Amino acid sequence: MRDRFMSGMLTGGLIGATAGLFAYSRMSPRQRKRMMKRGNKMLKSAVSMMGMAQSMDMFK
């Protein structure tokens, strides 16, 4: 079950990254700057959530 979960997470991440790059290439420079600010904020919160999840032993 863990292998399926990890492969699903990896596949979803790749699909999300591809869609994000496509959307990013279609944006104006002003929209890009705004999205980079939002993306940095989301990335910081995701990293902190992963830290909490690992401390609770959710992925072991």
Secondary structure, 3 states (H helix, E strand, C coil): CHHHHHHHHHHHHHHHHHHHHHHHHCCCHHHHHHHHHHHHHHHHHHHHHHHHHHHCCCCC
